[in-house]
Amino acid sequence: MSLLFFACLLAVFPVVSMKSPIFGPQEVSSMEGSSVSIKCYYPATSVNRHTRKYWCRQGARGRCTTLISSEGYVSKDYEGRANLTNFPESGTFVTNISHLTRNDSGLYKCGLGISSRGLSFDVSLEVSQVPGQINGGHVYTADLGRTVTINCPFKAVNSEKRKSLCKKTGQDCVLVIDSTGYVSPSYSNRVRLSILGTSQLVFSVVINRIQLSDAGMYVCQAGDDASADKSNADLQVLKPETELIYGDLRGSVTFDCALGPEMAKEAKFLCRLKNGEACNVIINTLGKKAKDFEGRILLTPKDNGFFSVHVTSLRKEDAGLYLCGANSDGEPQEGWPTQAWQLFVNEETAIPPSRSVVKGVVGSSVAVSCAYNPKETDSLKYWCRWEENENGRCPQLVQSEGLVKEKYEGRLALYEEPGNGTYTVILNQLTPQDAGFYWCLTNGDTRWRSMVELKIVEGEPSLKVPKSVKAWLGETLKVSCHFPCKYYSYEKYWCKWSNRGCRALPSQDEGPSQAFVNCDQKSQIVSLNLNSVTSEDEGWYWCGVKEGHQYGETMAVYVAVEKRVKGSQDASGVNAAPGEEAIEPRARETENKVLLGPSLFAEERAGKDTEDRAGGSGASADPGSSAGQGGGSKALVSTLVPLALVLAAGAVAIGVVRARHRKNVDRISIRSYRTDISMSDFENSRDFGARDNMGASPDTQETTLEGKDEFATTTEDAMEKEEPKKAKRSSKEEADMAYTAFLLQTNNMAAATQDGPGEA
């Protein structure tokens, strides 16, 4: 039975060829004396908008005679009763014909071009006779699936007698319903008989959900004898006109279905006739949705049996024949009202291509580019999430006027690109629950609506920032964002989030980042610096990358502003990104000890030993006793005074010796070692040989200190090696020997302090 029903549907709604870019109704029907409007669609390119449009009638041998055109031509048969109007904004033109006659029935073409041989679409026009008295009966017309009421008059003498309605089948008249309660099984649950009252002398029969098989001649009867009242009723079931709907590739369309108030409480559906087999339900109010339309379809119930179905992100394969209807099961069935739609998908679209799927990892972000009609720059832009409930719904998450859903604060921003025809939506801090379908839409042209699917995949965010930062009022804050090598050529930025977007802030390039192991010097650190932090600085901050008008990955960090309490210390590593380490420099301390020499090492050891002994005795003594304090002061004075006198005497001696040899002295600086050499040392050039170059001696030892190479010759090696020829001793050498003796004496005195202040 269902196969027969769908075969009938295909006979009523024949398949339309989609090869021509011109699209219109394949069949149009009307009554004599009435009017008709034929709307034809064309690709809304700049050339097509200004090209000649025409309506012609097909004749023999394929010739098509123009009846009316957009350039003002009107044939004699159409004068005063036809016009053609072009609508370039929507890519349509409409031909209106009034005062129709039976002679207007025939084959026509709507098209565009300089002649009738241009791009066109075939249209069949059928004009029927006006319903009226035919063979003594009344003609009733009803659309397939709708309701018809047949009124049957009778005389007063038969007011109390049995009333009935039967349908003629050949020579017989098969009873449909009577006033005793009988109902034919073929009309079960869809026919009823009511008597309006004896004063009106008429009864009516209402037939619901008209089927094609219901068409025919009916007989109304009041009474069963020779005086019975009889009347004929001719029921004609009209083929419903297929409504056209024209959509652009990647755009959106809306099916507006009007099934009448009697279908208000029934389940609604939209199905698609495919391959002549069945009408597959795409969506219904009982929760069913086709997988091919998941995430891109919405059904909106309205009053009095009306409802609309919106489909976005149109594909080429979406073109075809659709039926919207209603019944208790939410499935197409014979006898229930339906409305037919022929969808044409225009591939020559002005809507730019965009990604239908975007992917992101947990903790990172995605950026979605949404297109809108460039002529509607001032329209409101929205972004909503499609939810899979009974009918599908898409609650708004963010809009261009500043609305952001509470649970998305700090995570979602909408950037407008004036004049570009696009806007960008960024969602960061991704979670697995964010996976799903999202829509781009405006409050203007609904044809530009689009859908994108967000998928959460495995991986790690490319950018590295701290999750949260604590800032102190009035102080300076520095937050670093680490960018990997792949973003080397991108523009890096910091911005502060608000419900109207993310305002760009000044940032500072800190050079290469060490947060990425397998990376070269093209990785970067870009820091956000806030001077004199105020309470208004608290909130969400984003660091990200962009290339021109295209936004890339972003990361979010929350900055909490607090007032520093006296004595509190900031936690270390607050401003550091993951992977950073704090290194305390200690090279200067070590370098100072080496330069001061072993004598001061001895002093340091002596000081530590003294402190250890003092600490041991101080455990039992009173730290505040005057005896302990006096002994320590005398020991300190007896140690420092002789040491100061020796140092002063040594300094005076060295100054005198150096003053005598200040003339004719060449000063040579070798790395960190500095000395003075008198020219008299080179009186005999033979005395200066390669063997005298101690820097080239194989006994030289090299010591590395904080990246600097220091060269020193051991004392033992110098004493073991005997000079083959003793050089003449200069005054410079004498001064050096005196200085060396001074240092040895100083070391001995310092070492002596280890045995106690008295010995020193």
Solvent accessible surface area in square Angstrom, and as a share of the most:
residue,aa,sasa,rsa
1,M,168,0.75
2,S,66,0.43
3,L,135,0.67
4,L,109,0.54
5,F,21,0.09
6,F,18,0.08
7,A,53,0.41
8,C,47,0.28
9,L,3,0.02
10,L,44,0.22
11,A,78,0.60
12,V,11,0.06
13,F,2,0.01
14,P,46,0.29
15,V,116,0.67
16,V,11,0.06
17,S,75,0.48
18,M,63,0.28
19,K,191,0.81
20,S,33,0.21
21,P,33,0.21
22,I,1,0.00
23,F,1,0.00
24,G,0,0.00
25,P,14,0.09
26,Q,65,0.29
27,E,85,0.38
28,V,7,0.04
29,S,47,0.30
30,S,20,0.13
31,M,39,0.18
32,E,57,0.26
33,G,56,0.54
34,S,44,0.28
35,S,70,0.45
36,V,16,0.09
37,S,74,0.48
38,I,2,0.01
39,K,92,0.39
40,C,1,0.00
41,Y,27,0.10
42,Y,1,0.00
43,P,1,0.01
44,A,39,0.30
45,T,51,0.30
46,S,76,0.49
47,V,110,0.63
48,N,20,0.10
49,R,74,0.27
50,H,162,0.72
51,T,34,0.20
52,R,39,0.14
53,K,1,0.00
54,Y,0,0.00
55,W,1,0.00
56,C,0,0.00
57,R,82,0.30
58,Q,49,0.22
59,G,48,0.46
60,A,86,0.67
61,R,248,0.90
62,G,63,0.60
63,R,179,0.65
64,C,13,0.08
65,T,76,0.44
66,T,24,0.14
67,L,17,0.09
68,I,4,0.02
69,S,6,0.04
70,S,47,0.30
71,E,133,0.60
72,G,62,0.59
73,Y,116,0.44
74,V,52,0.30
75,S,15,0.10
76,K,170,0.72
77,D,105,0.55
78,Y,5,0.02
79,E,114,0.51
80,G,86,0.83
81,R,46,0.17
82,A,16,0.12
83,N,75,0.38
84,L,23,0.11
85,T,57,0.33
86,N,45,0.23
87,F,88,0.37
88,P,43,0.27
89,E,129,0.58
90,S,49,0.31
91,G,1,0.01
92,T,8,0.05
93,F,1,0.00
94,V,22,0.13
95,T,1,0.01
96,N,50,0.25
97,I,1,0.01
98,S,34,0.22
99,H,122,0.54
100,L,3,0.01
101,T,62,0.36
102,R,125,0.46
103,N,123,0.63
104,D,7,0.04
105,S,38,0.25
106,G,24,0.23
107,L,101,0.50
108,Y,0,0.00
109,K,47,0.20
110,C,1,0.00
111,G,0,0.00
112,L,9,0.04
113,G,12,0.11
114,I,165,0.84
115,S,51,0.33
116,S,27,0.17
117,R,227,0.83
118,G,30,0.29
119,L,83,0.42
120,S,24,0.15
121,F,19,0.08
122,D,79,0.41
123,V,2,0.01
124,S,36,0.24
125,L,4,0.02
126,E,104,0.47
127,V,4,0.02
128,S,34,0.22
129,Q,103,0.46
130,V,77,0.44
131,P,49,0.31
132,G,23,0.22
133,Q,135,0.60
134,I,52,0.27
135,N,136,0.70
136,G,69,0.66
137,G,2,0.02
138,H,77,0.34
139,V,4,0.02
140,Y,32,0.12
141,T,48,0.28
142,A,7,0.06
143,D,61,0.32
144,L,21,0.10
145,G,3,0.03
146,R,63,0.23
147,T,53,0.31
148,V,11,0.06
149,T,60,0.35
150,I,0,0.00
151,N,78,0.40
152,C,0,0.00
153,P,81,0.51
154,F,12,0.05
155,K,131,0.55
156,A,66,0.51
157,V,103,0.59
158,N,0,0.00
159,S,23,0.15
160,E,152,0.68
161,K,72,0.30
162,R,76,0.28
163,K,3,0.01
164,S,9,0.06
165,L,0,0.00
166,C,17,0.10
167,K,37,0.16
168,K,95,0.40
169,T,86,0.50
170,G,73,0.70
171,Q,186,0.82
172,D,98,0.51
173,C,54,0.32
174,V,81,0.47
175,L,50,0.25
176,V,2,0.01
177,I,8,0.04
178,D,10,0.05
179,S,51,0.33
180,T,103,0.60
181,G,61,0.59
182,Y,101,0.38
183,V,55,0.32
184,S,11,0.07
185,P,114,0.72
186,S,81,0.52
187,Y,14,0.05
188,S,57,0.37
189,N,136,0.70
190,R,13,0.05
191,V,16,0.09
192,R,137,0.50
193,L,35,0.17
194,S,45,0.29
195,I,83,0.42
196,L,95,0.47
197,G,24,0.23
198,T,84,0.49
199,S,105,0.68
200,Q,112,0.50
201,L,56,0.28
202,V,26,0.15
203,F,1,0.00
204,S,7,0.05
205,V,0,0.00
206,V,16,0.09
207,I,0,0.00
208,N,38,0.19
209,R,39,0.14
210,I,0,0.00
211,Q,31,0.14
212,L,67,0.33
213,S,75,0.48
214,D,3,0.01
215,A,43,0.33
216,G,25,0.24
217,M,50,0.22
218,Y,0,0.00
219,V,15,0.08
220,C,4,0.02
221,Q,37,0.16
222,A,1,0.01
223,G,1,0.01
224,D,98,0.51
225,D,78,0.41
226,A,115,0.89
227,S,61,0.39
228,A,19,0.15
229,D,21,0.11
230,K,136,0.58
231,S,32,0.21
232,N,49,0.25
233,A,2,0.02
234,D,24,0.13
235,L,2,0.01
236,Q,64,0.28
237,V,22,0.13
238,L,62,0.31
239,K,119,0.50
240,P,24,0.15
241,E,88,0.39
242,T,33,0.19
243,E,73,0.33
244,L,29,0.14
245,I,16,0.08
246,Y,31,0.12
247,G,1,0.01
248,D,27,0.14
249,L,36,0.18
250,R,72,0.26
251,G,0,0.00
252,S,1,0.01
253,V,10,0.05
254,T,49,0.29
255,F,2,0.01
256,D,79,0.41
257,C,2,0.01
258,A,33,0.26
259,L,0,0.00
260,G,13,0.13
261,P,92,0.58
262,E,90,0.40
263,M,13,0.06
264,A,51,0.39
265,K,199,0.84
266,E,47,0.21
267,A,12,0.09
268,K,15,0.06
269,F,2,0.01
270,L,0,0.00
271,C,0,0.00
272,R,34,0.12
273,L,13,0.07
274,K,97,0.41
275,N,125,0.64
276,G,36,0.35
277,E,113,0.51
278,A,33,0.26
279,C,6,0.04
280,N,85,0.44
281,V,10,0.06
282,I,4,0.02
283,I,0,0.00
284,N,4,0.02
285,T,24,0.14
286,L,107,0.53
287,G,33,0.31
288,K,101,0.43
289,K,34,0.14
290,A,29,0.22
291,K,169,0.72
292,D,95,0.49
293,F,10,0.04
294,E,60,0.27
295,G,0,0.00
296,R,1,0.00
297,I,0,0.00
298,L,28,0.14
299,L,4,0.02
300,T,70,0.41
301,P,72,0.45
302,K,111,0.47
303,D,115,0.59
304,N,93,0.48
305,G,2,0.02
306,F,88,0.37
307,F,2,0.01
308,S,12,0.08
309,V,0,0.00
310,H,17,0.08
311,V,4,0.03
312,T,0,0.00
313,S,21,0.13
314,L,4,0.02
315,R,95,0.35
316,K,120,0.51
317,E,107,0.48
318,D,3,0.02
319,A,23,0.18
320,G,15,0.15
321,L,7,0.04
322,Y,3,0.01
323,L,0,0.00
324,C,0,0.00
325,G,0,0.00
326,A,0,0.00
327,N,1,0.00
328,S,73,0.47
329,D,79,0.41
330,G,0,0.00
331,E,58,0.26
332,P,16,0.10
333,Q,71,0.31
334,E,60,0.27
335,G,6,0.06
336,W,43,0.15
337,P,2,0.01
338,T,7,0.04
339,Q,22,0.10
340,A,0,0.00
341,W,16,0.06
342,Q,4,0.02
343,L,3,0.01
344,F,11,0.05
345,V,10,0.06
346,N,5,0.02
347,E,98,0.44
348,E,102,0.46
349,T,27,0.16
350,A,84,0.65
351,I,8,0.04
352,P,58,0.36
353,P,105,0.66
354,S,68,0.44
355,R,156,0.57
356,S,69,0.45
357,V,54,0.31
358,V,5,0.03
359,K,130,0.55
360,G,7,0.06
361,V,23,0.13
362,V,75,0.43
363,G,28,0.27
364,S,4,0.03
365,S,11,0.07
366,V,10,0.06
367,A,15,0.11
368,V,8,0.04
369,S,66,0.43
370,C,1,0.00
371,A,17,0.13
372,Y,6,0.02
373,N,24,0.12
374,P,78,0.49
375,K,165,0.70
376,E,51,0.23
377,T,53,0.31
378,D,141,0.73
379,S,18,0.11
380,L,41,0.20
381,K,1,0.00
382,Y,24,0.09
383,W,2,0.01
384,C,2,0.01
385,R,55,0.20
386,W,14,0.05
387,E,62,0.28
388,E,118,0.53
389,N,65,0.33
390,E,109,0.49
391,N,31,0.16
392,G,8,0.07
393,R,114,0.42
394,C,26,0.16
395,P,29,0.18
396,Q,72,0.32
397,L,4,0.02
398,V,2,0.01
399,Q,26,0.12
400,S,25,0.16
401,E,98,0.44
402,G,9,0.08
403,L,92,0.46
404,V,17,0.10
405,K,82,0.35
406,E,141,0.63
407,K,136,0.58
408,Y,7,0.03
409,E,90,0.41
410,G,0,0.00
411,R,32,0.12
412,L,0,0.00
413,A,2,0.02
414,L,15,0.07
415,Y,28,0.11
416,E,81,0.37
417,E,23,0.10
418,P,110,0.69
419,G,71,0.68
420,N,76,0.39
421,G,6,0.06
422,T,28,0.16
423,Y,1,0.00
424,T,9,0.05
425,V,1,0.01
426,I,0,0.00
427,L,1,0.00
428,N,0,0.00
429,Q,48,0.21
430,L,2,0.01
431,T,50,0.29
432,P,79,0.50
433,Q,134,0.59
434,D,6,0.03
435,A,42,0.33
436,G,19,0.18
437,F,31,0.13
438,Y,1,0.00
439,W,2,0.01
440,C,5,0.03
441,L,28,0.14
442,T,8,0.05
443,N,90,0.46
444,G,28,0.27
445,D,25,0.13
446,T,57,0.33
447,R,82,0.30
448,W,32,0.11
449,R,52,0.19
450,S,21,0.13
451,M,18,0.08
452,V,4,0.03
453,E,42,0.19
454,L,4,0.02
455,K,86,0.36
456,I,41,0.21
457,V,59,0.34
458,E,173,0.77
459,G,47,0.46
460,E,146,0.65
461,P,30,0.19
462,S,23,0.15
463,L,2,0.01
464,K,60,0.26
465,V,10,0.06
466,P,13,0.08
467,K,186,0.79
468,S,74,0.47
469,V,5,0.03
470,K,80,0.34
471,A,3,0.02
472,W,27,0.09
473,L,74,0.37
474,G,52,0.50
475,E,67,0.30
476,T,94,0.54
477,L,6,0.03
478,K,85,0.36
479,V,0,0.00
480,S,11,0.07
481,C,0,0.00
482,H,1,0.01
483,F,1,0.00
484,P,16,0.10
485,C,34,0.20
486,K,127,0.54
487,Y,26,0.10
488,Y,110,0.42
489,S,94,0.61
490,Y,65,0.25
491,E,98,0.44
492,K,34,0.14
493,Y,23,0.09
494,W,0,0.00
495,C,2,0.01
496,K,39,0.17
497,W,32,0.11
498,S,53,0.34
499,N,81,0.41
500,R,174,0.64
501,G,8,0.07
502,C,15,0.09
503,R,157,0.57
504,A,76,0.59
505,L,29,0.14
506,P,119,0.75
507,S,50,0.33
508,Q,94,0.42
509,D,84,0.43
510,E,61,0.27
511,G,24,0.23
512,P,62,0.39
513,S,7,0.04
514,Q,148,0.66
515,A,17,0.13
516,F,36,0.15
517,V,143,0.82
518,N,153,0.78
519,C,42,0.25
520,D,79,0.41
521,Q,126,0.56
522,K,102,0.43
523,S,1,0.00
524,Q,32,0.14
525,I,24,0.12
526,V,9,0.05
527,S,0,0.00
528,L,2,0.01
529,N,53,0.27
530,L,25,0.12
531,N,117,0.60
532,S,68,0.44
533,V,2,0.01
534,T,62,0.36
535,S,71,0.46
536,E,129,0.58
537,D,31,0.16
538,E,69,0.31
539,G,13,0.12
540,W,66,0.23
541,Y,2,0.01
542,W,0,0.00
543,C,0,0.00
544,G,0,0.00
545,V,0,0.00
546,K,37,0.16
547,E,95,0.43
548,G,56,0.54
549,H,120,0.54
550,Q,136,0.61
551,Y,39,0.15
552,G,22,0.21
553,E,21,0.09
554,T,0,0.00
555,M,28,0.12
556,A,12,0.09
557,V,1,0.00
558,Y,70,0.27
559,V,0,0.00
560,A,30,0.23
561,V,19,0.11
562,E,77,0.35
563,K,156,0.66
564,R,83,0.30
565,V,107,0.62
566,K,203,0.86
567,G,75,0.72
568,S,43,0.27
569,Q,163,0.73
570,D,62,0.32
571,A,69,0.53
572,S,114,0.74
573,G,55,0.53
574,V,32,0.18
575,N,53,0.27
576,A,34,0.27
577,A,4,0.03
578,P,78,0.49
579,G,68,0.65
580,E,72,0.32
581,E,148,0.67
582,A,100,0.78
583,I,149,0.76
584,E,127,0.57
585,P,122,0.77
586,R,182,0.66
587,A,31,0.24
588,R,191,0.70
589,E,102,0.46
590,T,62,0.36
591,E,54,0.24
592,N,74,0.38
593,K,67,0.29
594,V,76,0.44
595,L,123,0.61
596,L,105,0.52
597,G,18,0.17
598,P,102,0.64
599,S,21,0.14
600,L,63,0.31
601,F,71,0.30
602,A,10,0.08
603,E,60,0.27
604,E,63,0.28
605,R,133,0.48
606,A,10,0.08
607,G,33,0.32
608,K,112,0.48
609,D,65,0.34
610,T,73,0.43
611,E,120,0.54
612,D,101,0.53
613,R,138,0.50
614,A,58,0.45
615,G,48,0.46
616,G,56,0.54
617,S,70,0.45
618,G,39,0.37
619,A,93,0.72
620,S,109,0.71
621,A,57,0.44
622,D,94,0.49
623,P,123,0.77
624,G,55,0.52
625,S,43,0.28
626,S,95,0.62
627,A,87,0.67
628,G,52,0.50
629,Q,111,0.50
630,G,31,0.30
631,G,42,0.40
632,G,44,0.42
633,S,63,0.41
634,K,155,0.66
635,A,27,0.21
636,L,106,0.53
637,V,89,0.51
638,S,47,0.30
639,T,36,0.21
640,L,91,0.45
641,V,78,0.45
642,P,43,0.27
643,L,33,0.16
644,A,57,0.45
645,L,121,0.60
646,V,30,0.17
647,L,85,0.42
648,A,59,0.45
649,A,65,0.50
650,G,7,0.07
651,A,65,0.51
652,V,101,0.58
653,A,55,0.43
654,I,43,0.22
655,G,38,0.37
656,V,86,0.50
657,V,38,0.22
658,R,121,0.44
659,A,56,0.43
660,R,182,0.66
661,H,51,0.23
662,R,178,0.65
663,K,173,0.73
664,N,127,0.65
665,V,43,0.25
666,D,71,0.37
667,R,153,0.56
668,I,82,0.42
669,S,84,0.54
670,I,111,0.56
671,R,154,0.56
672,S,80,0.52
673,Y,147,0.56
674,R,158,0.58
675,T,35,0.20
676,D,24,0.12
677,I,54,0.27
678,S,20,0.13
679,M,104,0.46
680,S,56,0.36
681,D,52,0.27
682,F,84,0.35
683,E,119,0.54
684,N,46,0.23
685,S,91,0.59
686,R,202,0.74
687,D,43,0.22
688,F,132,0.55
689,G,33,0.32
690,A,94,0.73
691,R,191,0.70
692,D,57,0.29
693,N,82,0.42
694,M,77,0.35
695,G,63,0.61
696,A,75,0.58
697,S,18,0.12
698,P,127,0.80
699,D,45,0.23
700,T,35,0.20
701,Q,104,0.46
702,E,109,0.49
703,T,80,0.47
704,T,94,0.55
705,L,29,0.14
706,E,101,0.45
707,G,71,0.69
708,K,123,0.52
709,D,48,0.25
710,E,55,0.25
711,F,112,0.47
712,A,67,0.52
713,T,55,0.32
714,T,40,0.23
715,T,99,0.57
716,E,129,0.58
717,D,37,0.19
718,A,55,0.42
719,M,150,0.67
720,E,130,0.58
721,K,108,0.46
722,E,157,0.70
723,E,110,0.50
724,P,93,0.59
725,K,126,0.53
726,K,167,0.71
727,A,60,0.47
728,K,157,0.67
729,R,124,0.45
730,S,16,0.10
731,S,35,0.22
732,K,28,0.12
733,E,71,0.32
734,E,97,0.44
735,A,18,0.14
736,D,62,0.32
737,M,102,0.45
738,A,58,0.45
739,Y,94,0.36
740,T,70,0.41
741,A,59,0.46
742,F,34,0.14
743,L,76,0.38
744,L,106,0.53
745,Q,100,0.44
746,T,14,0.08
747,N,44,0.23
748,N,100,0.51
749,M,51,0.23
750,A,4,0.03
751,A,48,0.37
752,A,36,0.28
753,T,32,0.19
754,Q,66,0.29
755,D,103,0.53
756,G,14,0.13
757,P,63,0.40
758,G,77,0.74
759,E,120,0.54
760,A,43,0.34
